């Protein structure tokens, strides 16, 4: 009998498989179906920073000199006039009544503005944790890399000052010094880092001669960047690491755990193969563990991480030379 239990963000999960934030995690019916299928936790569909602004903008305009004073707003407890924020909070509350697994709320944000007050409402609704999906696109050429990176710390600082539930940070790989930023963020107020979010990628329609969007869903080969950085940073950071993007089967889940991931988030596989893939992944994971003599995840998690390698760049260089030097 294998033990798949893990601890993530200080929460006890029955297994490391998390249903990531997407359109499938936006209804109580789907949430219950995902729990029944066997996931260890669920990240709700993201609510966007812009949505929070839009729904409270009319109240901001009424305040006059108190404009943007969110403590003032909280004191008077203004009612949310539109439906989506109210529905989001209701979904959290209902999910906590109907489900037993952890429910992680998600806010997609790109600035450190005063939308952070909504995190307190998420906490009050009963969310077990909150995942901040942050992507600061460095298109403002007047800003330095330091300016862009500081935004992440500012967002974390503002949100953490509002709530007591654990915070995870979902980031991209677009940093000038990725290893250092992962390390430094892990020593901020967060409890976990999710590597990596899948950002919008443009394409070009040469017939219509216009910009279009590329594939929204990941491919089964898209996991390798995440695998590399989980392996490089595991046991070198002060937070849990959750692997995301390109995880479509049990083999990739095992790979992520072997290199040091605490949990693994799946999304595209749920769209492509339905929720029935979850028990299949869990069953095959257990079978692999039995075949290899492992009783629990902790017996092998991080076994193949790079934390015992002093010079990581040199190690990667050797692997590069070995791979391409021998390739015929």
Backbone bond lengths (Angstrom), bond angles and torsions (degrees), N, CA, C in turn:
res aa  C-N    CA-C-N  psi(-1)  N-CA   C-N-CA  omega(-1)  CA-C   N-CA-C  phi
1 X - - - 1.468 - - 1.525 109.48 -
2 X 1.315 117.54 119.84 1.458 120.91 -178.18 1.524 111.01 -91.81
3 X 1.327 115.03 150.38 1.457 122.10 178.78 1.523 108.54 -109.82
4 X 1.334 116.86 112.07 1.461 121.89 -177.41 1.524 112.71 -96.68
5 X 1.328 117.59 3.91 1.463 120.98 -176.92 1.528 111.74 -60.55
6 X 1.341 115.44 141.63 1.470 121.83 174.00 1.525 108.47 -140.54
7 X 1.322 115.29 161.26 1.464 121.49 173.28 1.518 107.65 -110.55
8 X 1.332 116.24 124.85 1.469 121.54 -179.16 1.517 108.96 -134.09
9 X 1.321 116.58 124.42 1.469 123.33 -177.39 1.529 111.25 60.07
10 X 1.329 116.28 23.82 1.456 120.24 -176.26 1.512 113.37 82.61
11 X 1.336 117.56 3.59 1.458 123.29 179.49 1.523 109.52 -99.60
12 X 1.313 116.92 142.93 1.463 121.34 177.71 1.518 109.80 -88.06
13 X 1.341 116.03 119.27 1.467 122.37 179.32 1.517 108.92 -111.82
14 X 1.324 116.79 140.22 1.466 120.39 -179.80 1.519 112.27 -72.26
15 X 1.318 116.94 -16.61 1.464 122.42 173.91 1.524 108.39 -163.38
16 X 1.343 118.02 165.25 1.473 120.26 -174.53 1.517 115.38 -82.76
17 X 1.322 118.15 5.23 1.455 121.45 -176.28 1.534 110.51 -88.18
18 X 1.338 115.91 117.44 1.459 121.82 -178.52 1.524 109.64 -115.21
19 X 1.326 115.91 133.05 1.470 120.19 171.34 1.519 107.13 -76.72
20 X 1.339 116.96 113.09 1.453 121.11 -176.57 1.516 113.26 -73.61
21 X 1.306 115.26 167.53 1.457 122.37 -178.08 1.525 111.38 -64.11
22 X 1.328 115.99 125.17 1.473 120.78 179.76 1.520 108.98 -169.89
23 X 1.329 116.71 -179.97 1.459 121.29 179.56 1.513 113.64 -64.11
24 X 1.336 117.17 -18.69 1.465 121.03 179.41 1.520 112.58 -79.72
25 X 1.323 117.31 -12.46 1.465 119.99 -178.97 1.525 110.59 -107.84
26 X 1.325 114.74 39.34 1.454 120.21 -174.05 1.523 113.07 -121.40
27 X 1.338 117.64 13.00 1.464 120.40 178.29 1.518 109.23 -144.18
28 X 1.307 116.56 149.20 1.468 120.36 -177.99 1.521 110.53 -65.83
29 X 1.341 117.47 -31.76 1.469 120.41 178.69 1.526 110.75 -62.61
30 X 1.331 116.41 -45.84 1.459 120.09 179.03 1.521 112.06 -67.83
31 X 1.315 116.36 -38.67 1.464 119.35 179.31 1.523 110.80 -61.35
32 X 1.325 116.80 -43.41 1.461 120.50 178.63 1.519 111.21 -66.05
33 X 1.342 116.54 -37.80 1.461 120.38 178.67 1.524 111.14 -67.13
34 X 1.328 116.97 -36.91 1.457 121.02 178.18 1.527 110.91 -66.93
35 X 1.325 116.47 -40.81 1.474 119.07 177.03 1.525 110.22 -64.28
36 X 1.317 116.81 -43.39 1.462 120.50 179.25 1.528 111.01 -62.84
37 X 1.337 116.84 -34.74 1.461 120.34 178.99 1.519 111.78 -69.54
38 X 1.360 116.20 -24.65 1.454 118.41 172.06 1.505 118.44 122.22
39 X 1.349 120.17 5.99 1.464 119.54 -178.71 1.527 110.94 -63.70
40 X 1.338 115.29 153.70 1.459 120.16 -179.28 1.515 113.52 -82.89
41 X 1.333 117.62 -24.48 1.465 122.78 179.01 1.520 107.98 -163.47
42 X 1.327 115.09 167.02 1.469 120.76 -179.47 1.522 109.14 -133.84
43 X 1.343 115.53 134.36 1.459 121.07 170.64 1.523 107.28 -101.38
44 X 1.305 116.82 120.94 1.461 120.78 -177.99 1.526 111.25 -67.08
45 X 1.318 115.58 157.56 1.466 120.97 175.05 1.525 108.95 -55.16
46 X 1.315 116.10 138.54 1.465 120.61 -176.36 1.520 112.20 -66.24
47 X 1.311 114.45 142.89 1.444 119.81 165.29 1.527 105.88 -103.19
48 X 1.331 116.97 140.56 1.451 120.27 -171.88 1.521 112.00 -92.31
49 X 1.296 114.44 144.75 1.456 121.76 175.68 1.525 110.64 -49.61
50 X 1.325 117.19 -41.13 1.471 121.11 -178.62 1.524 112.00 -64.61
51 X 1.340 116.67 -33.82 1.470 119.91 178.13 1.524 110.68 -64.55
52 X 1.321 115.88 -40.02 1.459 120.14 -179.89 1.524 109.63 -63.21
53 X 1.332 116.51 -44.96 1.457 120.43 177.56 1.519 112.28 -59.60
54 X 1.342 116.25 -48.48 1.459 120.57 -175.08 1.513 111.94 -60.51
55 X 1.309 116.44 -39.18 1.458 119.03 -175.07 1.520 113.26 -78.11
56 X 1.323 116.55 -19.00 1.459 119.09 178.30 1.524 112.98 -107.81
57 X 1.323 116.15 -1.24 1.459 119.99 -174.58 1.527 111.75 -60.05
58 X 1.329 116.59 -39.41 1.464 118.86 -177.77 1.520 111.15 -65.83
59 X 1.333 116.91 -31.59 1.458 119.70 177.10 1.526 110.08 -73.43
60 X 1.326 117.41 -36.64 1.457 120.52 177.56 1.524 110.24 -59.09
61 X 1.336 115.96 -42.27 1.468 119.79 -176.18 1.528 111.08 -65.50
62 X 1.320 117.42 -28.58 1.454 121.20 -178.89 1.527 112.81 -74.65
63 X 1.308 116.07 -17.53 1.459 118.75 -170.00 1.519 114.24 -80.09
64 X 1.325 117.30 -19.28 1.456 119.83 -179.86 1.511 111.37 61.52
65 X 1.325 118.36 -119.68 1.465 121.00 -176.82 1.524 113.40 -65.38
66 X 1.326 117.83 -16.60 1.461 120.85 178.51 1.519 111.71 -89.70
67 X 1.352 116.28 11.54 1.467 121.50 -177.22 1.523 111.76 -48.58
68 X 1.348 115.01 130.29 1.465 123.30 175.66 1.523 114.07 70.63
69 X 1.325 118.38 9.43 1.454 120.68 175.78 1.519 108.07 -86.00
70 X 1.340 116.38 95.39 1.457 120.31 -172.90 1.512 112.48 -73.80
71 X 1.346 117.32 -23.94 1.457 118.87 175.29 1.538 108.92 -64.10
72 X 1.321 115.06 -37.47 1.460 120.86 176.53 1.519 110.15 -63.53
73 X 1.335 116.24 -42.92 1.462 120.19 178.03 1.525 111.31 -61.17
74 X 1.327 116.17 -46.87 1.459 120.30 -179.28 1.525 111.10 -62.72
75 X 1.340 116.60 -36.58 1.459 120.44 -178.39 1.525 110.34 -61.86
76 X 1.314 116.63 -42.45 1.456 120.31 179.73 1.530 112.98 -87.53
77 X 1.328 115.41 -7.09 1.471 121.06 175.96 1.517 111.93 50.16
78 X 1.336 115.80 58.83 1.456 120.03 178.83 1.514 111.39 -59.62
79 X 1.307 114.24 138.98 1.463 120.12 179.01 1.527 110.68 -75.91
80 X 1.339 115.92 138.09 1.460 120.32 174.47 1.534 107.81 -70.94
81 X 1.306 116.33 121.73 1.455 119.80 -173.46 1.522 112.98 -84.66
82 X 1.321 117.62 -33.60 1.461 120.66 -179.90 1.511 110.02 -87.59
83 X 1.324 116.39 176.64 1.449 119.64 -172.48 1.525 114.67 -92.75
84 X 1.322 118.97 -32.07 1.461 117.23 -168.03 1.528 114.27 -67.37
85 X 1.320 118.81 -39.71 1.457 119.26 176.96 1.518 111.24 -67.53
86 X 1.322 115.68 -41.35 1.460 119.82 178.72 1.527 110.47 -63.05
87 X 1.324 116.28 -42.43 1.460 120.51 179.17 1.520 111.85 -65.43
88 X 1.323 116.09 -35.74 1.465 120.01 179.62 1.527 110.65 -63.85
89 X 1.310 115.79 -45.53 1.461 120.15 178.99 1.527 110.91 -66.35
90 X 1.323 115.67 -36.74 1.473 119.91 177.95 1.523 110.89 -66.48
91 X 1.335 116.72 -37.67 1.457 120.77 178.49 1.526 110.66 -62.76
92 X 1.318 116.15 -41.91 1.466 119.86 177.92 1.528 110.30 -61.30
93 X 1.325 116.09 -48.80 1.462 120.66 -177.92 1.522 111.48 -61.80
94 X 1.337 116.78 -43.55 1.465 120.20 -179.53 1.522 111.10 -68.07
95 X 1.326 116.14 -39.95 1.467 119.66 179.23 1.518 111.18 -61.41
96 X 1.320 116.91 -38.67 1.467 119.85 179.56 1.517 112.03 -68.98
97 X 1.328 116.62 -25.30 1.469 119.88 176.21 1.520 111.81 -78.99
98 X 1.340 116.00 -36.42 1.461 120.79 -171.17 1.531 113.85 -93.78
99 X 1.343 117.19 -25.29 1.454 120.76 -174.15 1.522 111.03 -113.95
100 X 1.323 115.17 156.46 1.467 119.82 178.37 1.527 112.54 -106.87
101 X 1.333 117.91 -14.30 1.460 120.41 -179.13 1.536 109.99 -85.36
102 X 1.335 117.86 159.00 1.472 120.41 -179.49 1.527 112.84 -61.17
103 X 1.327 114.89 139.37 1.461 123.16 176.81 1.521 108.27 -112.97
104 X 1.327 115.70 119.38 1.458 122.04 -177.66 1.525 108.71 -108.90
105 X 1.313 116.68 119.46 1.466 120.72 177.34 1.525 109.09 -77.19
106 X 1.326 117.02 162.45 1.464 121.00 -177.97 1.518 110.47 -139.46
107 X 1.334 115.45 132.24 1.461 121.64 173.71 1.516 108.12 -123.40
108 X 1.326 115.97 125.88 1.454 121.89 177.97 1.521 107.41 -93.64
109 X 1.321 116.88 118.09 1.457 119.34 -172.27 1.519 111.78 -141.20
110 X 1.315 115.58 159.10 1.460 120.63 -178.93 1.518 112.94 -140.27
111 X 1.328 117.28 0.00 1.465 120.65 176.89 1.525 109.02 -135.36
112 X 1.320 114.61 167.70 1.470 120.63 178.38 1.524 110.80 -102.82
113 X 1.334 116.14 30.03 1.455 119.97 -178.50 1.527 110.82 -73.07
114 X 1.328 115.30 -178.42 1.460 120.00 -170.57 1.524 115.10 -81.15
115 X 1.312 118.10 29.26 1.465 120.17 171.20 1.520 110.57 -73.89
116 X 1.318 117.23 -12.71 1.466 121.39 -171.55 1.522 113.07 -61.89
117 X 1.335 117.53 -18.59 1.464 119.24 178.34 1.534 111.31 -58.96
118 X 1.349 116.45 -27.41 1.464 119.83 -178.00 1.525 111.12 -66.82
119 X 1.324 117.53 -24.70 1.464 120.52 177.14 1.524 111.06 -60.12
120 X 1.322 116.55 -34.20 1.479 120.25 177.76 1.521 110.76 -67.18
121 X 1.312 116.90 -37.09 1.454 120.08 177.50 1.531 110.54 -66.94
122 X 1.325 116.59 -36.27 1.462 121.72 175.84 1.527 109.93 -62.58
123 X 1.320 115.52 -44.64 1.465 119.84 178.06 1.528 111.12 -62.30
124 X 1.321 116.53 -45.21 1.466 120.82 -179.35 1.526 111.89 -63.91
125 X 1.343 117.07 -28.03 1.468 120.62 178.50 1.525 111.74 -73.42
126 X 1.332 117.09 -15.89 1.460 119.85 174.21 1.516 116.35 116.09
127 X 1.334 118.35 4.71 1.468 120.17 -179.88 1.526 110.56 -58.10
128 X 1.326 115.97 141.24 1.465 120.73 179.94 1.523 111.98 -78.86
129 X 1.320 116.85 -25.16 1.469 122.65 -179.79 1.513 107.50 -162.83
130 X 1.319 115.86 172.89 1.452 120.33 177.85 1.526 109.01 -134.90
131 X 1.319 115.86 134.32 1.460 122.15 177.58 1.520 108.15 -107.29
132 X 1.327 116.24 121.34 1.460 121.63 177.30 1.517 108.43 -96.56
133 X 1.312 115.81 113.48 1.466 121.61 179.98 1.526 107.38 -93.87
134 X 1.328 116.03 103.60 1.464 120.61 -171.66 1.524 110.75 -115.14
135 X 1.315 114.72 131.93 1.464 119.84 171.72 1.513 108.73 -144.07
136 X 1.312 115.64 104.15 1.460 121.21 177.09 1.516 107.54 -94.61
137 X 1.326 116.65 104.79 1.460 121.14 -178.16 1.531 109.23 -75.48
138 X 1.332 118.14 121.67 1.468 120.58 -174.46 1.526 113.19 -80.20
139 X 1.331 116.62 58.54 1.467 120.86 -178.04 1.527 112.38 -90.96
140 X 1.324 116.33 -15.54 1.471 119.84 177.09 1.523 108.23 -83.79
141 X 1.313 116.55 102.10 1.462 121.11 -173.03 1.525 113.24 -72.22
142 X 1.316 116.71 -9.42 1.469 119.47 176.89 1.527 111.37 -82.62
143 X 1.340 116.73 -11.81 1.461 120.74 178.72 1.523 110.61 -94.72
144 X 1.300 115.57 141.84 1.461 120.87 177.81 1.519 110.03 -85.06
145 X 1.325 116.75 169.28 1.460 120.25 175.82 1.519 110.11 -61.63
146 X 1.320 117.10 -34.08 1.469 120.93 177.11 1.527 110.63 -62.66
147 X 1.341 116.52 -42.55 1.467 120.38 178.39 1.526 110.63 -59.09
148 X 1.331 116.33 -45.89 1.467 120.55 -178.37 1.520 111.70 -66.12
149 X 1.322 116.51 -42.17 1.462 119.95 -178.70 1.522 111.33 -68.84
150 X 1.319 116.67 -33.86 1.465 120.42 179.83 1.515 111.95 -62.40
151 X 1.340 115.88 -28.27 1.453 120.25 179.83 1.531 111.24 -58.76
152 X 1.330 117.39 -38.69 1.457 121.33 -179.67 1.524 110.86 -62.84
153 X 1.316 116.19 -43.68 1.455 120.40 179.89 1.527 111.27 -68.71
154 X 1.329 116.42 -35.80 1.465 120.15 178.21 1.526 110.92 -64.83
155 X 1.338 116.27 -43.22 1.461 120.32 179.02 1.526 110.44 -61.68
156 X 1.328 116.41 -47.26 1.467 120.79 179.65 1.521 110.54 -60.05
157 X 1.311 116.62 -43.87 1.462 121.01 -178.58 1.521 111.64 -62.17
158 X 1.323 116.90 -43.65 1.467 120.45 -178.56 1.526 111.51 -66.84
159 X 1.333 116.14 -44.18 1.471 119.23 -178.60 1.519 110.80 -68.60
160 X 1.314 117.46 -42.91 1.471 120.57 -177.51 1.525 111.76 -65.24
161 X 1.330 116.91 -24.61 1.465 119.50 178.24 1.524 111.76 -74.43
162 X 1.348 116.41 -14.60 1.463 120.74 -176.99 1.532 113.14 -97.69
163 X 1.336 117.11 -25.98 1.470 119.85 -169.37 1.521 111.95 -131.94
164 X 1.335 114.28 163.87 1.462 121.30 177.58 1.528 112.14 -111.57
165 X 1.336 118.39 -17.11 1.454 120.19 179.32 1.531 109.60 -70.08
166 X 1.340 117.91 154.50 1.470 120.21 -177.23 1.524 112.87 -64.50
167 X 1.336 114.51 150.30 1.457 122.67 -179.60 1.521 109.24 -117.82
168 X 1.325 115.89 133.81 1.462 120.53 168.72 1.518 108.17 -115.42
169 X 1.318 115.31 154.46 1.451 121.49 -175.69 1.520 108.90 -121.92
170 X 1.327 116.43 120.43 1.455 120.97 177.39 1.522 107.75 -100.18
171 X 1.328 116.38 119.05 1.458 120.16 -173.07 1.526 111.23 -124.63
172 X 1.318 114.69 168.82 1.461 120.90 174.78 1.528 109.05 -95.07
173 X 1.307 116.36 179.15 1.467 120.99 177.62 1.521 111.69 -97.26
174 X 1.343 117.68 7.13 1.463 121.40 -174.27 1.527 111.81 -88.62
175 X 1.321 115.33 75.81 1.457 121.81 175.29 1.522 108.39 -132.77
176 X 1.333 116.14 150.69 1.463 119.94 179.93 1.528 111.50 -70.51
177 X 1.341 116.37 -28.19 1.464 121.29 178.07 1.524 107.38 -137.72
178 X 1.329 115.32 78.20 1.463 121.30 -169.49 1.519 112.79 -61.25
179 X 1.328 117.09 -45.03 1.453 119.55 -178.58 1.512 112.41 -59.42
180 X 1.308 116.89 -43.91 1.460 121.30 -178.79 1.526 111.43 -66.22
181 X 1.336 117.01 -40.15 1.465 119.09 -178.32 1.526 110.46 -69.78
182 X 1.334 117.75 -37.22 1.467 120.42 175.73 1.522 110.01 -61.42
183 X 1.333 115.38 -46.27 1.461 119.84 179.59 1.528 111.11 -61.24
184 X 1.328 116.91 -48.70 1.458 120.17 -175.73 1.521 111.80 -66.75
185 X 1.336 117.41 -39.73 1.465 119.70 176.92 1.523 111.40 -62.82
186 X 1.330 116.25 -35.37 1.472 119.87 -178.59 1.519 111.86 -65.90
187 X 1.328 116.97 -20.67 1.461 120.89 178.45 1.528 111.82 -98.03
188 X 1.329 117.19 9.49 1.465 120.59 173.14 1.526 108.11 -86.41
189 X 1.327 116.93 -156.19 1.467 120.21 -174.80 1.526 113.60 -81.84
190 X 1.312 118.28 2.63 1.466 120.42 -176.19 1.524 111.27 -82.82
191 X 1.337 115.33 163.24 1.465 122.14 177.32 1.529 112.07 -109.68
192 X 1.341 116.81 -15.17 1.459 118.81 -177.25 1.514 112.39 -155.07
193 X 1.342 115.28 154.89 1.457 122.53 174.99 1.515 108.94 -124.77
194 X 1.328 116.67 133.80 1.454 122.42 177.69 1.523 107.72 -106.96
195 X 1.337 115.72 119.07 1.463 122.30 -178.99 1.520 109.26 -114.50
196 X 1.283 120.72 117.54 1.452 130.78 -3.95 1.520 107.70 -130.91
197 X 1.354 116.32 163.68 1.455 117.65 173.73 1.531 110.01 -78.10
198 X 1.310 115.62 157.01 1.473 121.03 178.58 1.514 107.59 -102.72
199 X 1.319 115.63 106.67 1.461 120.20 -176.91 1.527 111.20 -85.90
200 X 1.308 113.90 163.49 1.466 120.21 177.02 1.521 109.86 -63.26
201 X 1.327 116.35 133.35 1.462 121.39 177.45 1.527 108.98 -121.75
202 X 1.313 117.12 123.99 1.470 119.66 -179.09 1.514 112.23 -78.56
203 X 1.305 115.19 159.23 1.456 122.46 173.10 1.527 106.69 -138.87
204 X 1.320 116.09 176.72 1.467 120.44 -178.47 1.525 109.37 -126.03
205 X 1.314 115.68 127.38 1.460 122.26 172.51 1.526 106.97 -89.07
206 X 1.349 116.94 106.90 1.471 119.72 -175.18 1.525 112.47 -78.52
207 X 1.350 116.86 -12.95 1.469 119.80 175.59 1.523 109.41 -78.95
208 X 1.319 116.15 -53.83 1.460 121.24 179.28 1.524 111.93 -82.22
209 X 1.349 116.00 -13.93 1.456 122.61 -178.45 1.530 111.56 55.08
210 X 1.317 112.95 58.75 1.454 119.59 178.86 1.526 109.42 -146.53
211 X 1.319 115.09 161.84 1.459 121.59 177.95 1.527 108.97 -79.51
212 X 1.320 115.96 133.85 1.458 121.08 177.10 1.528 108.74 -129.92
213 X 1.320 116.10 173.90 1.454 121.05 176.14 1.517 110.50 -92.51
214 X 1.309 116.91 148.13 1.461 120.96 175.85 1.527 109.36 -89.91
215 X 1.314 117.19 -170.52 1.455 121.37 -176.64 1.528 111.55 -58.24
216 X 1.318 115.56 131.77 1.461 120.77 177.61 1.522 110.30 -78.72
217 X 1.324 116.94 -40.21 1.458 121.23 -177.70 1.524 110.91 -80.31
218 X 1.317 115.62 148.64 1.457 120.44 178.05 1.518 110.77 -79.14
219 X 1.311 114.96 163.59 1.466 121.70 174.21 1.521 109.16 -103.68
220 X 1.310 116.34 162.43 1.461 120.25 -176.24 1.522 113.09 -68.82
221 X 1.334 116.93 -11.22 1.471 120.29 178.37 1.534 112.32 -98.32
222 X 1.327 116.90 2.27 1.464 120.71 -175.04 1.527 113.87 -81.78
223 X 1.316 117.06 1.24 1.466 120.64 -174.00 1.524 113.61 -81.35
224 X 1.321 118.28 -12.50 1.464 120.52 -165.73 1.519 114.35 -68.88
225 X 1.336 117.88 -34.09 1.463 119.83 176.44 1.528 109.99 -65.03
226 X 1.325 115.91 -44.33 1.458 119.81 177.43 1.516 110.79 -61.84
227 X 1.317 117.07 -43.46 1.471 121.73 179.47 1.531 110.79 -57.15
228 X 1.328 116.20 -45.43 1.463 120.29 -179.33 1.527 110.99 -58.71
229 X 1.338 116.60 -48.26 1.463 118.95 -172.64 1.522 112.97 -79.02
230 X 1.314 117.77 -27.94 1.470 118.99 170.85 1.523 108.66 -63.25
231 X 1.336 116.83 -46.28 1.466 121.28 -179.55 1.525 111.63 -61.67
232 X 1.338 116.91 -40.64 1.459 120.77 -178.06 1.524 112.73 -70.21
233 X 1.350 117.00 -33.73 1.465 119.90 -170.92 1.525 114.57 -103.49
234 X 1.326 118.15 -15.19 1.465 120.18 -178.95 1.527 110.26 -56.97
235 X 1.318 115.94 136.32 1.470 123.80 -179.86 1.522 113.27 68.80
236 X 1.331 117.26 4.77 1.460 121.47 174.65 1.527 110.72 -111.33
237 X 1.308 116.19 1.09 1.461 120.95 -177.01 1.519 109.81 -119.61
238 X 1.324 114.74 167.40 1.456 120.88 -177.00 1.525 111.49 -107.05
239 X 1.320 116.78 27.81 1.464 120.72 179.81 1.512 109.09 -149.46
240 X 1.327 115.80 165.62 1.460 120.53 174.36 1.527 109.37 -69.44
241 X 1.325 115.70 152.48 1.458 121.59 175.48 1.518 109.45 -117.36
242 X 1.322 115.96 126.95 1.460 121.51 177.83 1.523 108.46 -114.19
243 X 1.320 116.65 129.79 1.462 121.69 -177.04 1.524 110.35 -89.68
244 X 1.335 115.70 136.66 1.458 120.86 -178.91 1.518 110.02 -143.86
245 X 1.316 116.48 153.13 1.473 127.14 177.20 1.532 111.94 86.53
246 X 1.332 114.98 118.73 1.458 121.50 173.99 1.512 115.49 84.27
247 X 1.324 117.58 14.14 1.462 120.26 -177.42 1.531 108.49 -97.90
248 X 1.325 115.25 106.47 1.457 121.15 -172.30 1.528 113.97 -120.75
249 X 1.327 118.34 -7.32 1.465 119.58 -175.52 1.524 110.62 -152.62
250 X 1.343 115.44 171.10 1.459 120.32 -176.50 1.521 112.32 -66.61
251 X 1.348 116.93 -31.62 1.455 119.36 -179.67 1.536 111.09 -61.63
252 X 1.327 116.17 -41.68 1.459 119.76 -179.86 1.523 111.04 -69.19
253 X 1.320 116.85 -35.53 1.468 120.37 175.05 1.524 110.04 -59.33
254 X 1.333 116.84 -48.48 1.463 121.24 179.60 1.524 110.43 -60.86
255 X 1.325 117.32 -42.13 1.468 120.62 178.91 1.522 110.80 -58.01
256 X 1.339 116.20 -45.62 1.460 119.72 -178.67 1.518 111.46 -63.65
257 X 1.320 117.15 -40.08 1.461 120.62 178.37 1.525 111.10 -67.21
258 X 1.311 117.07 -39.63 1.466 121.27 179.47 1.525 111.82 -61.43
259 X 1.330 117.46 -36.02 1.462 118.87 -178.74 1.525 112.44 -88.69
260 X 1.335 117.67 -1.39 1.456 119.39 170.70 1.506 118.64 122.17
261 X 1.329 119.15 3.16 1.468 120.09 177.40 1.526 110.32 -66.67
262 X 1.307 116.58 144.11 1.466 121.79 174.75 1.516 110.69 -84.17
263 X 1.338 115.14 -41.71 1.463 121.07 177.82 1.521 109.30 -138.37
264 X 1.326 115.50 170.14 1.457 122.40 -179.84 1.521 108.59 -134.90
265 X 1.336 116.82 131.37 1.459 120.51 -179.51 1.527 110.25 -105.45
266 X 1.318 116.02 133.73 1.460 120.83 177.41 1.524 109.97 -119.90
267 X 1.317 115.85 142.24 1.464 122.55 178.15 1.524 110.24 -138.05
268 X 1.335 116.27 -64.21 1.461 120.51 -174.73 1.523 112.13 -58.44
269 X 1.338 116.75 -35.48 1.465 120.36 178.73 1.521 111.34 -63.06
270 X 1.331 116.93 -31.14 1.470 120.46 178.69 1.525 110.40 -69.49
271 X 1.325 116.52 -36.10 1.459 120.53 177.05 1.531 111.21 -71.35
272 X 1.311 116.01 -41.61 1.461 120.06 -174.41 1.522 113.09 -78.47
273 X 1.331 116.78 -38.24 1.467 120.67 -172.51 1.524 114.33 -118.02
274 X 1.315 117.94 1.82 1.467 124.43 -179.47 1.528 111.44 70.79
275 X 1.315 115.85 175.73 1.467 121.05 -176.18 1.525 112.29 -66.89
276 X 1.322 116.94 -15.70 1.463 120.13 -178.28 1.527 112.54 -66.10
277 X 1.339 116.71 -13.85 1.460 118.66 178.43 1.532 111.45 -71.54
278 X 1.319 117.62 -22.27 1.469 121.26 -175.58 1.532 111.99 -63.79
279 X 1.349 119.55 -55.87 1.476 118.05 178.26 1.522 112.94 -61.62
280 X 1.330 117.04 -30.37 1.466 120.26 177.30 1.522 110.67 -64.18
281 X 1.330 116.05 -46.79 1.469 120.29 178.31 1.521 110.90 -60.58
282 X 1.319 117.19 -46.49 1.465 120.96 -177.57 1.526 111.81 -64.62
283 X 1.315 116.04 -40.37 1.467 120.15 178.92 1.528 111.11 -65.19
284 X 1.322 116.80 -44.09 1.463 120.37 -179.68 1.531 111.46 -68.54
285 X 1.342 117.39 -34.19 1.455 120.34 174.57 1.522 111.28 -61.36
286 X 1.329 115.40 -46.79 1.469 120.44 179.65 1.521 111.22 -61.45
287 X 1.311 116.05 -41.41 1.464 120.15 179.85 1.526 110.90 -63.41
288 X 1.334 117.01 -42.63 1.465 121.18 177.67 1.526 110.54 -61.61
289 X 1.326 116.64 -41.52 1.462 120.62 179.92 1.528 111.21 -63.25
290 X 1.320 116.53 -42.18 1.467 120.49 178.28 1.528 110.15 -62.70
291 X 1.322 116.21 -45.27 1.463 120.89 -178.95 1.530 112.08 -62.36
292 X 1.337 116.35 -28.72 1.460 120.07 -178.06 1.531 113.32 -102.81
293 X 1.319 116.04 7.48 1.457 120.21 174.51 1.516 115.39 75.34
294 X 1.332 117.49 25.02 1.464 121.16 178.81 1.531 109.95 -101.00
295 X 1.326 116.18 130.82 1.461 120.44 178.95 1.521 112.16 -93.54
296 X 1.326 117.12 -26.03 1.460 120.68 -178.32 1.524 110.49 -143.25
297 X 1.329 115.56 165.09 1.464 121.44 178.83 1.528 110.06 -60.34
298 X 1.321 116.68 -39.24 1.466 120.47 -177.29 1.524 112.69 -62.99
299 X 1.328 117.78 -19.69 1.465 120.53 179.58 1.525 112.74 -67.24
300 X 1.331 116.99 -25.08 1.470 118.33 -177.27 1.520 114.38 -131.38
301 X 1.316 118.02 -7.76 1.466 119.47 -178.00 1.528 110.23 -62.27
302 X 1.320 116.23 127.56 1.456 121.96 178.84 1.514 114.92 82.62
303 X 1.322 116.62 4.89 1.471 120.30 -178.03 1.524 111.76 -58.56
304 X 1.329 117.57 -32.25 1.457 121.72 -177.08 1.530 112.67 -109.78
305 X 1.328 117.66 19.43 1.465 119.94 176.99 1.526 109.45 -73.11
306 X 1.321 115.28 167.99 1.467 120.71 -175.85 1.523 112.73 -96.30
307 X 1.326 118.76 12.71 1.456 120.00 -171.04 1.518 114.10 -66.45
308 X 1.318 117.66 -17.66 1.469 120.17 178.20 1.528 112.88 -93.72
309 X 1.330 115.32 1.32 1.460 119.93 178.98 1.526 109.19 -95.30
310 X 1.322 117.31 120.62 1.460 120.88 -175.42 1.516 111.99 -68.93
311 X 1.327 116.87 -48.85 1.460 121.19 -177.92 1.516 109.01 -109.10
312 X 1.335 116.09 94.45 1.460 121.21 -175.47 1.527 111.51 -66.15
313 X 1.330 116.32 -38.90 1.461 119.59 -179.07 1.527 110.43 -63.55
314 X 1.319 115.57 -40.70 1.463 119.41 179.01 1.517 110.92 -65.91
315 X 1.328 116.21 -41.08 1.465 120.40 178.71 1.525 110.36 -60.10
316 X 1.342 116.84 -46.95 1.462 120.51 -179.79 1.530 110.60 -64.18
317 X 1.325 117.08 -36.63 1.462 120.69 179.19 1.530 110.96 -63.35
318 X 1.315 115.85 -40.95 1.458 120.31 178.67 1.530 110.39 -63.79
319 X 1.338 116.36 -42.75 1.461 119.72 179.55 1.529 110.88 -64.40
320 X 1.336 115.60 -37.97 1.470 120.29 178.40 1.533 110.08 -62.59
321 X 1.326 115.90 -47.39 1.467 119.60 -179.24 1.519 111.15 -64.14
322 X 1.329 115.73 -39.35 1.467 119.62 -179.62 1.520 110.49 -64.83
323 X 1.321 116.91 -43.08 1.469 121.30 -176.52 1.526 111.37 -68.78
324 X 1.334 115.73 -52.83 1.463 118.32 -172.54 1.530 112.71 -88.28
325 X 1.334 116.55 -22.25 1.451 119.44 176.68 1.519 112.31 -71.24
326 X 1.346 115.53 -30.74 1.460 120.33 -178.91 1.519 113.27 -94.29
327 X 1.346 116.00 -8.73 1.469 119.43 -176.55 1.521 111.00 -72.75
328 X 1.317 115.82 127.25 1.467 121.76 178.93 1.527 110.25 -103.93
